[in-house]
Amino acid sequence: MSVATVSRALNGSAAVTARTRERVQRAAARLRYVPLGAARSLVTRRTQAIGALLPDLFGEFFSELIRGIDVAARARGLHLLVSSSHGDADEAAAALRAMQGRVDGVLIMSPHVDAGFLKRHLSDSLPAVLMNSAAGGRRFARLNIDNHGGAFAMTRHLLACGHRDLAFITGPECNYDASERHRGFREAVAAARGATSRVLQGDFNEESGYRAGRALLAAKKRPDAVFAANDMMAIGCLSAFNEARVRVPGDIALAGFDDIPIARFMHPPLTTVWVRIADLGQAALERLVAQMDAPDAPPAGVTTLPCEVVVRASCGSSGRHTADRDRAQP
């Protein structure tokens, strides 16, 4: 057969008969033939690959996020290339530069991203969507979790349970999610008569939550409730309490943020703010594909995904309600 006929058969063209397509596919399978992606991309100007730059790859949050992106990408015949900045601005810049020319678009979640960073390290011709970012301007579409609303709602819930002395374990400095969650906590406490609060520094990992829990146990006065800015720190804090035989929620109530899959299987099950982590990845991928298909269309601006407070045994009650509804209550 001619090269053109084989090409049409492999690419699903209707210009070849079913018998010819079957013969070509049989031969390709026997020869273990794989199309040369670099050559194909010269013709189509597409790599059929999407890049994702994340601050880290460790932990259930990022595994859920990658799962959401990958499922949506595979449904569109796209492959996913993932890189991590490991909290380093130079590594984030190097990863972005390495992806250009290898991917058709990129999803970016990084604490180092601002307008200047993007201008220096991202080609104007490469479509990009930002996740959980304060940066963007007019060029980039953004998808953000309602970090502020979720934290405000959880703090309101703890206050409504009668807890007046609250401790908050915040996330890394210069992190958009951490600062928004801290802001929601502060505003809810400030609006509550007679409430007091203290803040401990965390780093979004179990070890920092464990250290914060130990510090709270060593204080002269223990808080009524602890709100950790993510579930990983809440789990570390719970470990410190369990070691000291401090009962949760009998002695101290505990809450987290993200609702990672393991949160419901802790003992006691963890009260937390439910974030649609996989949905965030899927929605970001869909937004990126739309931008790739219509590069001249203006970006869709900022989309904020709602959160829900999921109340489990770690604060002594059960139920679920949306952050927006809780925030609207008097």
N, C-alpha and C positions, 0 to 999 in steps of 0.2 A: 504494500500500500504506500501511497505517497505520504510525505511528512504532513501535508495539510489535512489529509483524511484522518490520520492518527490523532493529530491535534484536535480536530473537531470532535472525534469520538471521545477523547479523554476529557474534553471540556463540556460535554453534554449538549453539543449542537444538534438541532433537529435536522440538519442537512445530511446526516448519515443514517443508514438503516439500522434497525435493532440488531440484525445479524452481524453487521460490520462492527457495531459498538461492542457486542459481546465478544467477538474474536479479538479485538484490540485490548479489551479489559482482561481477557484470559492471558494474553501474551504479556501484558504489563505485570500481572500478578506473578506469572512464572519467572519473569526476569527481575522481579522486585524493583520495578521501575518507579522512581520518584521524580516528579517534575522539578526542574531546577528553579528554585524560588527567585534567585537573583535575576535570571534571564526573564522569567515571567513578569517580574516587577518592572523591568525596563519597558515592557509593552503596556502593561496595565497601569503603571505608575502607582501601584498599590503593593504593599508588602503583606497584606492580610494579617498584620500583627498590631497589637495595641500595647503600649507601655503603661506601667503603673509605678510611680515613685512614692514610696511610703516611708514614714519615719522609722519603722521597725517591722520585722516579720514575726517576732516572737509574741505569743499570747493568743488567747481565743478571739479577742477583738479583731486582730488582723487576719486570722485564719477565716473568720466569718466574712470579713470585708472582701478578701480575695475570692472566696467561694462565690459571693454575689456577682463580682465582676466577671469571673471566669464562666459561670453558667450563662450569663447574658452574652458574653463574647462568643462562646461556642455555638449558641443558637443562631448566630449570624455568620458562622464560618470563620471567625477570627481567633487568632492565637494570642496568648497573653504573656508578655515579658515583664517580670517583676524585679524591682531593685529597691534597696533600702539605703537611707542616708545615715542610719545609726546615730541620729542626733547631731550630725556634723554637716555644716554648711558646704564645705569643700567637697565632701562625698556626694551631697545632693546635686551640686553643680556638675560634677564629673559624670554622674549617672544620667542626668538630662542630656549632656553633650553626647554621651555614648549612644543614647537611644535615637538620636536624630539621624535619619537616613535608614533606620532599621524598623521603624514603626510608622503607622499612618496617623496616629494621634496618641496623646498621653494624658493619663489621669494623675493628678499631683495632690498629695497630702504631705505637707512638710511644714514644720514650724519656722523654717527659714525663708519661706516664700513671701516676698513683697514685690511691689511694682519694679523696683530697681533690680532685684534678683532675676525676675522673669525677663526683663529687658536685656540683661547681660548674658543670660544662659539659655534662652529659649528662642528658637527661630520664629520669625513672624509667620512663616508658612506652615508651621506645625500646629494643627488644632490641639487645644488643651482644655481640660475642665478641672477646676480646683475643688477639692473636698475639704470641708471644715477649715476654711481659710477666711481671714479678714481682708486679704488682698483681692485684686481682680480688676477693678476699673471697668471700662466698657468692653474690653476685648474678650474677657474670659467669663464663661458661665461658671456659677458656683453652686454647690450643694452643701448645705450646712445642717447639722443636727441642731435642734433647739436646746442647746446646752444651758442657756440662761433660764429658759422657761422650765426645763426639767429640774434644775437645781432649786429654783424658787419653789416649785410645787413640792418637791421632797422635803424641803426645809419647813414649809407650811404644814405638811403632814406630821412631821415630828413634833412641831409646836402644838398642833391640834391634839396630839396624844398626851399632852401635859408636860412634855420635856421643856425645861426653861434654860438649862445650861447646856449648850451645844458645842461640840468640837468638830472642826472641819479639817480633813486632810486634803490639802490642795495638790495639784499636779505640778509638772515641771514649770519653771519660770520661762517666760516668753513663749508659752504654748497657748494657742488660741482657745482650744477646748477647755484647758485648765482655768484660764482667766475668766471665761464666760460662766463656767460653773461656780467659780468663787464669787463672781459678781451676783449671780442669782441667790447664793447663800447669804451674802452680806445684806442684800436688799430685803430679803424675807425676815431676817433677824431684826433689822432696823425698824421694820414696820410692826414688830410684835412688842407689846408693852411688857416690860419686866424681863425680857429675854437677854441672856448674856452669851458670849461666844468666845472661842479661842481657835487659832489657826495653827496647824502644824504643816511643815513642808514635806511633800512627798514627791515621788518620781514616776507614778503610774505603774509601779511594779510591787510584787508581794513583799519584798524585803523592806521597802520604804514604809509600807503599811504596818509591817511588824514592828519596825523601830518606833513609829508613831504610837502604836498601841502600848509598847513598853513605856514610852515617855508619859503617856496619859496615866498609866497605872502608878508611876512613880510620883505623880503630882500630889500636892497636899490635898486637893479637892478633885475628885473624879467627876467628869461630866455625866449628865443624864443620858445623853445620846451622842453617837459619833456618826458623822456623815462623811464617807470617803468619796473623793471625786471620781473614782472608778472602782469596779468590782475587784480588780486584782489587789488594790490596796486594802479594800474592805476584808478580803480573805486573809491577807497577811495580818491585819489588825485582829481578826477573829482568832487566829492562831495564838497571838500573844495573850489574848484574854483567856483562851482555853488552858494555856500553860499555867496561868495564874489562878485557875479555877474561878474566874469571874464569870458569872452567869449572863448569857445573852438570850433574851432581853431582860431577865430578872434583875440584874444589877446595872447593866448598861445596854441601851438599845443601839442597834447598828444598821446602817444603810449604805448602799453603794450606788454605782451609776454604770449603765451599759446593758445589764441583764445578759451577760455572757452565759453560754449554755450550762456551765458548772454551777452557777449561782443558785439554782433551784435545788441542787443536790447537796449543798452544804448542810452542816448540822449546827444550828438551825438553818433552814432555808433562808436565803438572803433577800431582805427587802431592798429594792433597787429601782432605778429608772430604766424602763425598757426603751432601748434604742433599736430601730430596725436596721441592724448593721448590714446584713446581706442586701436589704432593699436599697440602702445608700449606695453600695457598690453597683447594683444593677441599674439604678436610676442614673448614676454618673456615666456608666458605659453607654446607656441609651442616649443621653445628652451628647456625648462625644461623637457617636455614630451620626446623629443628626447634623452635627457641625461639620463632620467630614463629608457628608453627602451634599451639604449646601454651604460651602465655605464662604460665600459672599453674604449669607444671611447674618444679621446681627445676633450676638450671643443672647441667651434667654435670661440673663441677669441672675439674681440670687433666688434659690429655692430653699426653704427651710422645712426640714422634715420634723413632724411633731414627735414628742416623747410621751410615754405613759408611766405613771407611778405604779409599780407592782408591789403590793404590800404582802409580805410573808411573815414567818414566825420571828424573824430577828428583831422585829419591833413590836411584837405582841398582838398583831391583828392580821387580817387577810383581806384581799380585794384588789381592785384595779380601777384606775380612773385616769383620764387624760390630763396632761400637764396644763393645757390651756384652760380646761374646766376648773381645775383646782386653783389656778392662778386668778381666775375671775371671781372666786368666792370672796365675800366680805371678810 
